[in-house]
Amino acid sequence: MEHGIDHMLCVSIDLESYPAMLELVEPFASISTSVGVHPNDRDRREPSVEELVELAAHPKNGAIGETGLDYYYVKEDLEWQQQRFRTHIRAARECRKPLIIHTRDAREDTIRILREEHAQEVGGVMHCFTETWEMAQQALELGFYISFSGIVTFKNAEELREVASKVPLDRILIETDSPYLAPVPFRGKPNEPGYVSYVAEKIAELRGLSVEEITKITTDNFYRLFPASR
């Protein structure tokens, strides 16, 4: 692939679009998928544990998610979102695939539910991480990886850069979250997978390593977490 990209993981946000996503990636050995329903939209069809497990059995599937909690827009009546999160964790445990976790303004409940549902049995990644070092430590204790997006290049992301400088190198990942959150110098424009190299450059700078070293570290970490993507 161009830009030094070895593999791409297309992350699911709902069940309605999942068949089309599978059809899109089917011809490409270097692209895999996850299956899940994003926490933001209450109107999306609710999955069952059994349905998620069945869909995750597809050979292109490497993970369960995107799932988690997002209290940025939803401030009350949160039970439906928490139950959706629990459903995904239970499915991941049943099919033995890692979780892709979205969390925003929901630190305590995210960690609490991960613990209550024994998510450490399968682990996963805290995707597009924007939270505190304290939360990162709690996630690391549960066996999760911490993934950084283009946000780490933003001028106002000093606290996040501090977190990125502390995460153990064997638990760090990089991503784009395309088409959102394009890194500097493309901020405000549509993001694309190739821009992950700018995230690698920033992480390398923070860790005092070369881009080549960070690229190898994060690639090795990716395949360790998502072995089905090989």
N, CA, C and O of each residue as an XYZ file, in Angstrom:
920
protein
N       0.829     -1.200      0.000
C       0.000      0.000      0.000
C       0.867      1.255      0.000
O       2.043      1.220      0.361
N       0.258      2.356     -0.412
C       0.959      3.637     -0.374
C       1.091      4.133      1.063
O       0.397      3.656      1.962
N       1.990      5.095      1.269
C       2.199      5.761      2.553
C       2.679      4.803      3.633
O       2.595      5.127      4.818
N       3.177      3.639      3.258
C       3.711      2.707      4.239
C       2.663      1.989      5.058
O       2.988      1.397      6.087
N       1.413      2.024      4.630
C       0.334      1.358      5.374
C       0.319     -0.122      5.013
O       0.297     -0.488      3.838
N       0.331     -0.962      6.039
C       0.361     -2.407      5.846
C      -1.036     -3.015      5.871
O      -1.326     -3.965      5.144
N      -1.903     -2.453      6.722
C      -3.244     -3.014      6.878
C      -4.195     -1.921      7.355
O      -3.786     -1.002      8.065
N      -5.465     -2.021      6.963
C      -6.493     -1.096      7.437
C      -7.623     -1.889      8.083
O      -8.035     -2.935      7.583
N      -8.115     -1.367      9.205
C      -9.273     -1.953      9.875
C     -10.432     -0.986      9.751
O     -10.392      0.113     10.304
N     -11.469     -1.391      9.025
C     -12.673     -0.567      8.860
C     -13.617     -0.846     10.024
O     -14.046     -1.981     10.231
N     -13.931      0.187     10.769
C     -14.687      0.020     12.010
C     -16.175      0.264     11.768
O     -16.576      1.278     11.196
N     -16.971     -0.686     12.215
C     -18.428     -0.644     12.028
C     -19.074      0.358     12.981
O     -18.621      0.537     14.112
N     -20.145      1.013     12.508
C     -20.916      1.905     13.379
C     -22.369      1.467     13.518
O     -23.064      1.927     14.424
N     -22.847      0.572     12.625
C     -24.201      0.045     12.762
C     -24.329     -1.252     11.984
O     -23.466     -1.589     11.173
N     -25.406     -1.975     12.234
C     -25.602     -3.259     11.574
C     -26.161     -3.094     10.168
O     -25.953     -3.950      9.308
N     -26.872     -1.991      9.932
C     -27.474     -1.776      8.624
C     -26.433     -1.653      7.518
O     -26.641     -2.152      6.412
N     -25.321     -0.996      7.806
C     -24.297     -0.774      6.780
C     -23.234     -1.873      6.750
O     -22.371     -1.877      5.872
N     -23.293     -2.795      7.694
C     -22.239     -3.804      7.796
C     -22.130     -4.690      6.552
O     -21.014     -4.938      6.096
N     -23.241     -5.177      5.984
C     -23.103     -6.004      4.774
C     -22.418     -5.265      3.622
O     -21.612     -5.850      2.898
N     -22.738     -3.991      3.455
C     -22.105     -3.211      2.391
C     -20.610     -3.030      2.661
O     -19.802     -3.049      1.733
N     -20.250     -2.854      3.926
C     -18.842     -2.719      4.272
C     -18.086     -4.012      3.974
O     -16.977     -3.974      3.441
N     -18.676     -5.143      4.313
C     -18.053     -6.424      4.005
C     -17.851     -6.591      2.505
O     -16.796     -7.042      2.060
N     -18.852     -6.232      1.741
C     -18.746     -6.346      0.284
C     -17.630     -5.455     -0.255
O     -16.924     -5.823     -1.194
N     -17.482     -4.273      0.356
C     -16.458     -3.326     -0.089
C     -15.045     -3.854      0.171
O     -14.160     -3.705     -0.672
N     -14.836     -4.471      1.335
C     -13.477     -4.887      1.706
C     -13.129     -6.299      1.238
O     -11.960     -6.684      1.255
N     -14.112     -7.057      0.829
C     -13.905     -8.467      0.478
C     -12.746     -8.698     -0.492
O     -11.990     -9.649     -0.291
N     -12.566     -7.884     -1.528
C     -11.489     -8.174     -2.492
C     -10.075     -7.875     -1.976
O      -9.094     -8.217     -2.636
N      -9.963     -7.242     -0.801
C      -8.658     -6.740     -0.370
C      -8.151     -7.511      0.852
O      -8.754     -7.460      1.925
N      -7.046     -8.218      0.675
C      -6.465     -8.991      1.776
C      -5.953     -8.095      2.894
O      -5.847     -8.532      4.040
N      -5.637     -6.855      2.575
C      -5.036     -5.945      3.554
C      -6.061     -5.070      4.276
O      -5.690     -4.094      4.928
N      -7.349     -5.412      4.166
C      -8.391     -4.667      4.872
C      -9.291     -5.647      5.610
O      -9.760     -6.628      5.032
N      -9.528     -5.377      6.886
C     -10.459     -6.182      7.670
C     -11.510     -5.270      8.303
O     -11.464     -4.052      8.132
N     -12.455     -5.861      9.033
C     -13.556     -5.099      9.610
C     -13.737     -5.432     11.083
O     -13.174     -6.395     11.603
N     -14.534     -4.609     11.730
C     -15.113     -4.951     13.026
C     -16.634     -4.945     12.831
O     -17.129     -4.559     11.772
N     -17.361     -5.374     13.855
C     -18.818     -5.287     13.788
C     -19.334     -4.753     15.121
O     -18.952     -5.226     16.192
N     -20.216     -3.751     15.025
C     -20.763     -3.172     16.239
C     -21.674     -1.999     15.932
O     -21.827     -1.589     14.782
N     -22.281     -1.464     16.998
C     -23.202     -0.335     16.877
C     -22.681      0.794     17.763
O     -22.544      0.631     18.975
N     -22.398      1.924     17.155
C     -21.832      3.087     17.836
C     -22.756      3.558     18.967
O     -23.977      3.477     18.835
N     -22.196      4.043     20.063
C     -23.044      4.440     21.188
C     -23.841      5.723     21.007
O     -24.743      5.989     21.801
N     -23.546      6.517     20.004
C     -24.167      7.844     19.924
C     -25.637      7.847     19.522
O     -26.402      8.678     20.013
N     -26.045      6.950     18.651
C     -27.366      7.051     18.035
C     -28.322      6.026     18.627
O     -28.182      4.825     18.396
N     -29.286      6.506     19.386
C     -30.249      5.607     20.029
C     -31.157      4.935     19.017
O     -31.678      3.853     19.286
N     -31.359      5.544     17.868
C     -32.303      5.032     16.874
C     -31.751      3.869     16.055
O     -32.499      3.225     15.321
N     -30.470      3.595     16.169
C     -29.918      2.457     15.426
C     -30.442      1.151     16.002
O     -30.709      1.045     17.199
N     -30.582      0.166     15.134
C     -31.112     -1.131     15.560
C     -30.210     -1.755     16.608
O     -28.993     -1.833     16.440
N     -30.830     -2.198     17.690
C     -30.053     -2.791     18.776
C     -29.617     -4.205     18.417
O     -30.432     -5.002     17.952
N     -28.362     -4.524     18.622
C     -27.891     -5.877     18.347
C     -28.140     -6.784     19.547
O     -28.267     -6.310     20.676
N     -28.207     -8.050     19.305
C     -28.190     -9.031     20.384
C     -26.794     -9.640     20.458
O     -26.010     -9.525     19.517
N     -26.495    -10.275     21.560
C     -25.216    -10.970     21.686
C     -25.079    -11.992     20.569
O     -24.031    -12.100     19.932
N     -26.159    -12.746     20.340
C     -26.119    -13.822     19.342
C     -25.865    -13.284     17.943
O     -25.113    -13.886     17.177
N     -26.482    -12.156     17.601
C     -26.293    -11.586     16.267
C     -24.864    -11.088     16.081
O     -24.260    -11.309     15.031
N     -24.327    -10.424     17.082
C     -22.956     -9.941     16.984
C     -21.971    -11.087     16.841
O     -21.033    -11.013     16.047
N     -22.184    -12.145     17.606
C     -21.294    -13.306     17.526
C     -21.363    -13.933     16.141
O     -20.337    -14.316     15.579
N     -22.559    -14.040     15.590
C     -22.720    -14.630     14.257
C     -22.022    -13.776     13.192
O     -21.329    -14.311     12.326
N     -22.201    -12.459     13.255
C     -21.570    -11.576     12.273
C     -20.054    -11.546     12.429
O     -19.325    -11.423     11.445
N     -19.586    -11.659     13.661
C     -18.145    -11.625     13.916
C     -17.436    -12.876     13.432
O     -16.208    -12.903     13.351
N     -18.199    -13.915     13.110
C     -17.589    -15.162     12.628
C     -17.078    -15.044     11.198
O     -16.343    -15.917     10.735
N     -17.453    -13.982     10.490
C     -16.980    -13.797      9.120
C     -15.450    -13.708      9.116
O     -14.880    -13.047      9.985
N     -14.780    -14.347      8.175
C     -13.307    -14.346      8.174
C     -12.672    -12.968      8.033
O     -11.500    -12.798      8.370
N     -13.411    -11.993      7.549
C     -12.879    -10.636      7.438
C     -12.958     -9.862      8.752
O     -12.375     -8.786      8.884
N     -13.682    -10.417      9.718
C     -13.917     -9.677     10.955
C     -12.807     -9.915     11.971
O     -12.401    -11.052     12.212
N     -12.319     -8.815     12.570
C     -11.243     -8.942     13.541
C     -11.566     -8.441     14.929
O     -10.749     -8.578     15.840
N     -12.780     -7.845     15.117
C     -13.054     -7.222     16.416
C     -14.547     -6.952     16.576
O     -15.321     -7.027     15.623
N     -14.925     -6.635     17.821
C     -16.278     -6.185     18.157
C     -16.211     -4.696     18.473
O     -15.410     -4.268     19.304
N     -17.047     -3.915     17.813
C     -17.080     -2.473     18.047
C     -17.281     -1.715     16.739
O     -17.244     -2.327     15.672
N     -17.472     -0.526     16.786
C     -17.132      0.395     17.845
C     -18.256      0.421     18.881
O     -19.434      0.528     18.541
N     -17.874      0.321     20.123
C     -18.845      0.336     21.202
C     -18.289      1.157     22.357
O     -17.119      1.539     22.350
N     -19.121      1.422     23.333
C     -18.660      2.189     24.486
C     -19.735      3.124     24.999
O     -20.928      2.837     24.903
N     -19.291      4.257     25.551
C     -20.201      5.242     26.129
C     -19.804      6.637     25.674
O     -18.619      6.962     25.589
N     -20.811      7.458     25.381
C     -20.566      8.839     24.979
C     -21.630      9.711     25.616
O     -22.785      9.715     25.189
N     -21.229     10.451     26.644
C     -22.168     11.314     27.374
C     -22.068     12.773     26.940
O     -22.627     13.656     27.592
N     -21.365     13.027     25.854
C     -21.184     14.408     25.410
C     -22.517     15.033     25.008
O     -22.801     16.180     25.356
N     -23.329     14.281     24.279
C     -24.638     14.769     23.843
C     -25.762     14.253     24.736
O     -26.750     14.952     24.962
N     -25.613     13.039     25.239
C     -26.668     12.407     26.039
C     -26.314     12.588     27.510
O     -25.292     12.077     27.971
N     -27.156     13.316     28.253
C     -26.850     13.639     29.644
C     -27.727     12.868     30.636
O     -27.410     12.804     31.824
N     -28.818     12.288     30.159
C     -29.719     11.561     31.050
C     -30.333     10.391     30.303
O     -30.157     10.248     29.093
N     -31.062      9.551     31.045
C     -31.631      8.333     30.459
C     -30.531      7.547     29.733
O     -30.605      7.317     28.526
N     -29.523      7.146     30.491
C     -28.320      6.541     29.916
C     -28.344      5.021     29.905
O     -27.418      4.391     29.393
N     -29.390      4.426     30.462
C     -29.405      2.980     30.623
C     -29.312      2.247     29.287
O     -28.636      1.222     29.193
N     -29.984      2.761     28.249
C     -29.953      2.084     26.944
C     -28.531      2.019     26.394
O     -28.130      1.008     25.815
N     -27.767      3.102     26.576
C     -26.398      3.138     26.062
C     -25.505      2.164     26.839
O     -24.671      1.471     26.256
N     -25.688      2.124     28.136
C     -24.901      1.211     28.965
C     -25.229     -0.246     28.650
O     -24.342     -1.099     28.626
N     -26.518     -0.525     28.407
C     -26.897     -1.890     28.069
C     -26.342     -2.299     26.707
O     -25.917     -3.440     26.530
N     -26.341     -1.383     25.749
C     -25.746     -1.664     24.434
C     -24.263     -2.002     24.595
O     -23.754     -2.923     23.956
N     -23.586     -1.256     25.447
C     -22.170     -1.497     25.718
C     -21.968     -2.895     26.305
O     -21.080     -3.631     25.875
N     -22.788     -3.252     27.281
C     -22.679     -4.575     27.910
C     -22.910     -5.691     26.891
O     -22.229     -6.716     26.921
N     -23.858     -5.490     26.003
C     -24.133     -6.496     24.966
C     -22.897     -6.763     24.119
O     -22.581     -7.914     23.817
N     -22.204     -5.703     23.738
C     -20.997     -5.867     22.919
C     -19.886     -6.598     23.684
O     -19.208     -7.462     23.129
N     -19.708     -6.246     24.952
C     -18.655     -6.915     25.737
C     -18.970     -8.399     25.872
O     -18.075     -9.237     25.755
N     -20.226     -8.726     26.114
C     -20.610    -10.136     26.250
C     -20.395    -10.893     24.941
O     -19.967    -12.047     24.943
N     -20.697    -10.228     23.824
C     -20.460    -10.865     22.522
C     -18.967    -11.091     22.290
O     -18.557    -12.145     21.804
N     -18.169    -10.098     22.640
C     -16.712    -10.224     22.459
C     -16.159    -11.381     23.283
O     -15.316    -12.144     22.811
N     -16.632    -11.502     24.497
C     -16.171    -12.601     25.351
C     -16.582    -13.954     24.765
O     -15.833    -14.928     24.838
N     -17.785    -13.998     24.183
C     -18.255    -15.268     23.630
C     -17.483    -15.678     22.386
O     -17.170    -16.855     22.205
N     -17.176    -14.709     21.525
C     -16.478    -15.053     20.277
C     -14.971    -14.862     20.382
O     -14.234    -15.119     19.430
N     -14.515    -14.405     21.562
C     -13.081    -14.262     21.832
C     -12.394    -13.310     20.857
O     -11.323    -13.604     20.326
N     -13.034    -12.165     20.634
C     -12.428    -11.139     19.786
C     -12.305     -9.837     20.575
O     -13.138     -9.554     21.437
N     -11.274     -9.046     20.287
C     -11.035     -7.824     21.051
C     -12.094     -6.766     20.791
O     -12.803     -6.796     19.785
N     -12.180     -5.829     21.732
C     -13.157     -4.742     21.668
C     -12.518     -3.445     21.168
O     -11.357     -3.156     21.458
N     -13.297     -2.676     20.415
C     -12.897     -1.323     20.027
C     -13.788     -0.367     20.798
O     -14.992     -0.293     20.555
N     -13.180      0.378     21.746
C     -13.936      1.163     22.713
C     -13.904      2.651     22.381
O     -12.845      3.245     22.182
N     -15.105      3.233     22.327
C     -15.291      4.677     22.194
C     -15.736      5.197     23.560
O     -16.714      4.702     24.120
N     -15.031      6.184     24.099
C     -15.460      6.774     25.368
C     -15.251      8.275     25.340
O     -14.183      8.768     24.977
N     -16.297      8.992     25.732
C     -16.192     10.458     25.812
C     -17.074     10.951     26.956
O     -18.268     10.653     27.006
N     -16.483     11.696     27.858
C     -17.190     12.238     29.025
C     -17.886     11.147     29.835
O     -18.940     11.377     30.426
N     -17.285      9.960     29.856
C     -17.920      8.831     30.551
C     -16.851      7.935     31.180
O     -16.960      6.709     31.145
N     -15.834      8.546     31.747
C     -14.674      7.791     32.217
C     -15.052      6.739     33.256
O     -14.730      5.562     33.098
N     -15.736      7.165     34.315
C     -16.019      6.261     35.424
C     -16.914      5.101     34.987
O     -16.639      3.947     35.316
N     -17.980      5.402     34.249
C     -18.901      4.343     33.831
C     -18.250      3.397     32.832
O     -18.509      2.194     32.858
N     -17.412      3.929     31.955
C     -16.727      3.062     30.976
C     -15.859      2.034     31.687
O     -15.947      0.840     31.400
N     -15.028      2.484     32.605
C     -14.145      1.562     33.323
C     -14.953      0.624     34.210
O     -14.652     -0.567     34.298
N     -15.977      1.157     34.865
C     -16.799      0.318     35.744
C     -17.445     -0.823     34.969
O     -17.417     -1.967     35.422
N     -18.023     -0.533     33.815
C     -18.702     -1.566     33.035
C     -17.697     -2.550     32.442
O     -17.964     -3.751     32.398
N     -16.556     -2.061     31.991
C     -15.516     -2.979     31.512
C     -15.130     -3.975     32.608
O     -14.946     -5.164     32.347
N     -15.012     -3.471     33.832
C     -14.667     -4.355     34.946
C     -15.803     -5.320     35.268
O     -15.582     -6.520     35.428
N     -17.016     -4.788     35.363
C     -18.163     -5.624     35.732
C     -18.403     -6.739     34.726
O     -18.818     -7.839     35.091
N     -18.138     -6.448     33.453
C     -18.385     -7.435     32.397
C     -17.139     -8.258     32.060
O     -17.146     -9.033     31.104
N     -16.080     -8.091     32.838
C     -14.858     -8.891     32.685
C     -14.250     -8.759     31.278
O     -13.841     -9.740     30.657
N     -14.209     -7.515     30.806
C     -13.671     -7.258     29.466
C     -12.194     -7.597     29.354
O     -11.682     -7.768     28.248
N     -11.506     -7.696     30.477
C     -10.090     -8.047     30.442
C      -9.856     -9.431     29.855
O      -8.732     -9.753     29.471
N     -10.900    -10.257     29.778
C     -10.751    -11.592     29.192
C     -10.410    -11.530     27.701
O      -9.781    -12.440     27.161
N     -10.834    -10.447     27.045
C     -10.554    -10.313     25.608
C      -9.719     -9.084     25.286
O      -9.041     -9.049     24.259
N      -9.759     -8.069     26.154
C      -8.996     -6.850     25.898
C      -9.528     -6.082     24.709
O     -10.669     -6.259     24.284
N      -8.674     -5.226     24.184
C      -9.093     -4.403     23.054
C      -8.310     -3.105     23.019
O      -7.179     -3.029     23.499
N      -8.929     -2.086     22.444
C      -8.253     -0.797     22.276
C      -9.188      0.330     22.686
O     -10.380      0.313     22.376
N      -8.629      1.312     23.389
C      -9.330      2.560     23.664
C      -9.080      3.445     22.450
O      -8.044      4.097     22.328
N     -10.059      3.444     21.565
C      -9.917      4.061     20.243
C      -9.984      5.581     20.336
O     -10.773      6.138     21.099
N      -9.139      6.243     19.544
C      -9.126      7.712     19.457
C      -9.120      8.322     20.858
O      -9.972      9.144     21.196
N      -8.163      7.912     21.646
C      -8.157      8.262     23.064
C      -7.985      9.754     23.266
O      -7.126     10.382     22.647
N      -8.829     10.329     24.160
C      -8.755     11.758     24.466
C      -8.863     12.014     25.963
O      -9.012     13.159     26.389
N      -8.789     10.960     26.757
C      -9.027     11.098     28.185
C      -7.720     11.274     28.966
O      -6.674     11.572     28.389
N      -7.800     11.085     30.282
C      -6.683     11.384     31.175
C      -5.706     10.221     31.288
O      -5.998      9.094     30.887
N      -4.526     10.531     31.850
C      -3.547      9.486     32.132
C      -4.106      8.496     33.157
O      -3.829      7.299     33.078
N      -4.880      8.983     34.105
C      -5.486      8.088     35.096
C      -6.376      7.049     34.418
O      -6.313      5.865     34.748
N      -7.201      7.488     33.474
C      -8.060      6.535     32.772
C      -7.234      5.596     31.900
O      -7.535      4.406     31.804
N      -6.204      6.127     31.270
C      -5.334      5.274     30.455
C      -4.735      4.165     31.314
O      -4.679      3.012     30.887
N      -4.289      4.504     32.518
C      -3.730      3.504     33.422
C      -4.761      2.434     33.776
O      -4.442      1.246     33.825
N      -5.995      2.863     34.023
C      -7.051      1.910     34.363
C      -7.326      0.966     33.199
O      -7.534     -0.231     33.395
N      -7.327      1.511     31.995
C      -7.538      0.680     30.804
C      -6.366     -0.269     30.581
O      -6.561     -1.430     30.223
N      -5.167      0.221     30.789
C      -3.979     -0.624     30.650
C      -4.016     -1.792     31.634
O      -3.618     -2.907     31.297
N      -4.489     -1.532     32.836
C      -4.606     -2.585     33.848
C      -5.587     -3.674     33.425
O      -5.482     -4.818     33.866
N      -6.532     -3.314     32.578
C      -7.506     -4.274     32.057
C      -7.019     -4.948     30.775
O      -7.759     -5.712     30.157
N      -5.789     -4.670     30.378
C      -5.219     -5.312     29.208
C      -5.495     -4.611     27.898
O      -5.287     -5.188     26.830
N      -5.964     -3.362     27.964
C      -6.292     -2.639     26.744
C      -5.099     -1.862     26.203
O      -4.191     -1.481     26.942
N      -5.129     -1.643     24.908
C      -4.172     -0.777     24.227
C      -4.767      0.634     24.164
O      -5.981      0.809     24.267
N      -3.904      1.628     23.995
C      -4.333      3.023     23.884
C      -3.956      3.523     22.498
O      -2.793      3.457     22.098
N      -4.959      4.030     21.761
C      -4.725      4.464     20.380
C      -4.895      5.971     20.245
O      -5.845      6.555     20.766
N      -3.960      6.586     19.540
C      -3.960      8.034     19.359
C      -4.229      8.379     17.897
O      -3.713      7.741     16.979
N      -5.048      9.401     17.714
C      -5.425      9.869     16.377
C      -4.755     11.205     16.097
O      -3.848     11.617     16.820
N      -5.204     11.878     15.046
C      -4.662     13.181     14.680
C      -4.827     14.239     15.746
O      -4.160     15.272     15.693
N      -5.703     14.009     16.717
C      -5.894     14.973     17.800
C      -4.578     15.255     18.520
O      -4.358     16.364     19.005
N      -3.704     14.249     18.588
C      -2.443     14.419     19.314
C      -1.544     15.479     18.674
O      -0.596     15.951     19.302
N      -1.839     15.855     17.416
C      -1.057     16.898     16.737
C      -1.651     18.289     16.940
O      -1.025     19.280     16.565
N      -2.844     18.383     17.524
C      -3.525     19.672     17.661
C      -2.815     20.548     18.704
O      -2.265     20.044     19.684
N      -2.838     21.842     18.478
C      -2.132     22.785     19.346
C      -2.612     22.711     20.791
O      -1.815     22.853     21.719
N      -3.918     22.488     20.987
C      -4.491     22.524     22.334
C      -4.506     21.150     23.013
O      -5.191     20.981     24.022
N      -3.779     20.180     22.492
C      -3.831     18.809     23.015
C      -2.625     18.473     23.880
O      -2.115     17.355     23.822
N      -2.166     19.428     24.680
C      -0.967     19.227     25.485
C      -1.127     18.078     26.475
O      -0.215     17.271     26.653
N      -2.293     18.010     27.119
C      -2.517     16.942     28.098
C      -2.501     15.573     27.420
O      -1.971     14.606     27.969
N      -3.083     15.499     26.227
C      -3.088     14.238     25.498
C      -1.679     13.831     25.081
O      -1.331     12.652     25.131
N      -0.877     14.795     24.673
C       0.511     14.482     24.323
C       1.279     13.943     25.529
O       2.154     13.090     25.387
N       0.946     14.446     26.706
C       1.589     13.926     27.916
C       1.211     12.461     28.135
O       2.052     11.646     28.515
N      -0.056     12.135     27.894
C      -0.488     10.740     28.003
C       0.264      9.882     26.983
O       0.747      8.799     27.312
N       0.359     10.371     25.754
C       1.042      9.618     24.694
C       2.517      9.401     25.002
O       3.119      8.441     24.520
N       3.089     10.270     25.786
C       4.501     10.122     26.145
C       4.703      9.095     27.245
O       5.835      8.683     27.496
N       3.618      8.667     27.917
C       3.715      7.756     29.059
C       3.247      6.333     28.774
O       3.683      5.397     29.443
N       2.373      6.160     27.798
C       1.825      4.829     27.530
C       2.957      3.870     27.171
O       3.797      4.207     26.336
N       3.001      2.687     27.777
C       4.058      1.727     27.429
C       4.086      1.451     25.927
O       3.041      1.334     25.288
N       5.272      1.352     25.383
C       5.405      1.204     23.932
C       4.772     -0.080     23.407
O       4.393     -0.147     22.237
N       4.654     -1.094     24.251
C       4.029     -2.331     23.784
C       2.509     -2.293     23.866
O       1.840     -3.295     23.614
N       1.957     -1.101     24.228
C       0.497     -0.957     24.289
C      -0.001      0.258     23.517
O      -1.146      0.672     23.701
N       0.823      0.830     22.668
C       0.442      2.052     21.973
C       0.064      1.742     20.527
O       0.708      0.929     19.864
N      -0.992      2.404     20.050
C      -1.433      2.280     18.666
C      -1.694      3.663     18.090
O      -1.870      4.631     18.829
N      -1.717      3.749     16.765
C      -2.045      5.005     16.080
C      -3.141      4.740     15.061
O      -3.304      3.618     14.581
N      -3.891      5.790     14.737
C      -5.042      5.653     13.836
C      -5.372      7.006     13.222
O      -4.757      8.023     13.543
N      -6.362      6.992     12.326
C      -6.819      8.251     11.749
C      -8.230      8.630     12.180
O      -8.519      9.815     12.347
N      -9.121      7.647     12.366
C     -10.555      7.903     12.551
C     -11.122      8.611     11.317
O     -12.009      9.458     11.422
N     -10.597      8.251     10.162
C     -11.085      8.842      8.903
C     -12.602      8.641      8.775
O     -13.140      7.611      9.180
N     -13.278      9.648      8.202
C     -12.784     10.878      7.561
C     -12.703     12.073      8.500
O     -12.653     13.220      8.056
N     -12.690     11.794      9.820
C     -12.686     12.875     10.808
C     -11.283     13.101     11.375
O     -10.382     12.280     11.203
N     -11.128     14.242     12.057
C      -9.947     14.518     12.890
C      -8.627     14.441     12.137
O      -7.664     13.841     12.614
N      -8.589     15.046     10.967
C      -7.335     15.074     10.202
C      -6.243     15.763     11.013
O      -6.498     16.783     11.652
N      -5.031     15.215     10.992
C      -3.934     15.818     11.769
C      -3.444     17.106     11.138
O      -3.683     17.372      9.960
N      -2.753     17.902     11.943
C      -2.010     19.039     11.404
C      -0.960     18.464     10.433
O      -0.242     17.540     10.816
N      -0.844     18.967      9.201
C      -1.297     20.262      8.691
C      -2.605     20.211      7.896
O      -2.902     21.137      7.141
N      -3.386     19.145      8.056
C      -4.625     18.996      7.286
C      -5.874     19.225      8.128
O      -6.983     18.928      7.684
N      -5.704     19.748      9.329
C      -6.840     19.917     10.230
C      -7.955     20.712      9.556
O      -7.715     21.736      8.917
N      -9.189     20.209      9.718
C     -10.345     20.850      9.113
C     -10.697     20.294      7.751
O     -11.752     20.612      7.202
N      -9.824     19.467      7.199
C     -10.078     18.836      5.907
C     -10.458     17.378      6.123
O     -10.232     16.839      7.206
N     -11.033     16.728      5.109
C     -11.345     15.301      5.263
C     -10.084     14.489      5.543
O      -9.059     14.673      4.887
N     -10.169     13.606      6.504
C      -9.039     12.756      6.855
C      -8.983     11.549      5.926
O      -9.977     11.209      5.286
N      -7.838     10.912      5.852
C      -7.689      9.703      5.039
C      -6.618      8.812      5.665
O      -5.765      9.297      6.409
N      -6.656      7.504      5.369
C      -5.735      6.578      6.035
C      -4.265      6.952      5.938
O      -3.513      6.740      6.889
N      -3.842      7.502      4.814
C      -2.435      7.841      4.635
C      -1.924      8.864      5.625
O      -0.720      8.949      5.868
N      -2.837      9.650      6.206
C      -2.412     10.688      7.148
C      -1.977     10.121      8.491
O      -1.516     10.864      9.357
N      -2.119      8.823      8.673
C      -1.660      8.219      9.926
C      -0.151      8.431     10.101
O       0.361      8.376     11.219
N       0.544      8.669      9.006
C       1.994      8.906      9.103
C       2.297     10.168      9.913
O       3.346     10.253     10.552
N       1.390     11.149      9.893
C       1.605     12.375     10.666
C       1.419     12.114     12.157
O       2.066     12.744     12.994
N       0.531     11.182     12.478
C       0.375     10.768     13.878
C       1.642     10.042     14.330
O       2.138     10.268     15.434
N       2.157      9.175     13.469
C       3.400      8.461     13.788
C       4.544      9.438     14.036
O       5.336      9.247     14.959
N       4.631     10.475     13.222
C       5.702     11.467     13.386
C       5.604     12.152     14.746
O       6.615     12.352     15.420
N       4.381     12.513     15.149
C       4.210     13.200     16.435
C       4.535     12.273     17.597
O       5.196     12.688     18.549
N       4.082     11.028     17.535
C       4.381     10.073     18.611
C       5.886      9.810     18.680
O       6.452      9.719     19.770
N       6.522      9.691     17.535
C       7.974      9.485     17.510
C       8.696     10.660     18.171
O       9.634     10.468     18.944
N       8.253     11.859     17.863
C       8.844     13.057     18.470
C       8.684     13.032     19.991
O       9.627     13.333     20.722
N       7.487     12.671     20.465
C       7.219     12.643     21.899
C       8.042     11.582     22.624
O       8.425     11.762     23.781
N       8.309     10.480     21.934
C       9.002      9.356     22.583
C      10.503      9.338     22.314
O      11.210      8.460     22.808
N      10.989     10.295     21.541
C      12.412     10.344     21.241
C      12.881      9.184     20.390
O      14.005      8.706     20.542
N      12.009      8.727     19.485
C      12.313      7.610     18.603
C      12.186      8.057     17.155
O      11.658      9.132     16.874
N      12.668      7.233     16.246
C      12.493      7.532     14.827
C      11.086      7.128     14.381
O      10.429      6.310     15.025
N      10.643      7.705     13.288
C       9.338      7.334     12.732
C       9.333      5.851     12.376
O       8.326      5.167     12.558
N      10.456      5.358     11.872
C      10.543      3.942     11.495
C      10.368      3.045     12.728
O       9.722      2.000     12.650
N      10.938      3.451     13.849
C      10.791      2.665     15.075
C       9.342      2.651     15.555
O       8.817      1.599     15.921
N       8.698      3.814     15.555
C       7.294      3.877     15.986
C       6.402      3.108     15.027
O       5.451      2.450     15.448
N       6.706      3.190     13.746
C       5.918      2.442     12.757
C       5.993      0.945     13.026
O       4.974      0.254     12.998
N       7.178      0.451     13.283
C       7.330     -0.981     13.562
C       6.640     -1.368     14.864
O       5.968     -2.397     14.935
N       6.807     -0.547     15.889
C       6.195     -0.837     17.194
C       4.680     -0.904     17.079
O       4.061     -1.853     17.560
N       4.082      0.096     16.446
C       2.616      0.128     16.365
C       2.072     -0.940     15.426
O       0.977     -1.457     15.648
N       2.815     -1.274     14.389
C       2.391     -2.359     13.503
C       2.426     -3.693     14.239
O       1.479     -4.475     14.150
N       3.496     -3.954     14.955
C       3.587     -5.189     15.742
C       2.479     -5.251     16.783
O       1.885     -6.309     16.995
N       2.193     -4.118     17.439
C       1.121     -4.080     18.436
C      -0.240     -4.365     17.804
O      -1.069     -5.075     18.373
N      -0.452     -3.800     16.619
C      -1.735     -4.015     15.927
C      -1.962     -5.503     15.669
O      -3.037     -6.029     15.958
N      -0.970     -6.167     15.136
C      -1.144     -7.583     14.803
C      -1.202     -8.465     16.053
O      -1.786     -9.549     16.023
N      -0.602     -8.005     17.140
C      -0.723     -8.753     18.389
C      -2.155     -8.649     18.916
O      -2.709     -9.630     19.411
N      -2.751     -7.464     18.809
C      -4.120     -7.269     19.288
C      -5.143     -7.867     18.345
O      -6.132     -8.450     18.788
N      -4.911     -7.727     17.037
C      -5.860     -8.197     16.028
C      -5.224     -9.298     15.170
O      -4.985     -9.082     13.982
N      -4.952    -10.448     15.736
C      -4.277    -11.508     14.960
C      -5.081    -11.982     13.760
O      -4.514    -12.490     12.794
N      -6.403    -11.819     13.814
C      -7.235    -12.239     12.686
C      -7.017    -11.372     11.461
O      -7.432    -11.740     10.361
N      -6.366    -10.212     11.635
C      -6.116     -9.310     10.510
C      -4.892     -9.711      9.692
O      -4.647     -9.142      8.628
N      -4.125    -10.678     10.175
C      -2.942    -11.107      9.410
C      -3.356    -11.877      8.161
O      -2.499    -12.317      7.395
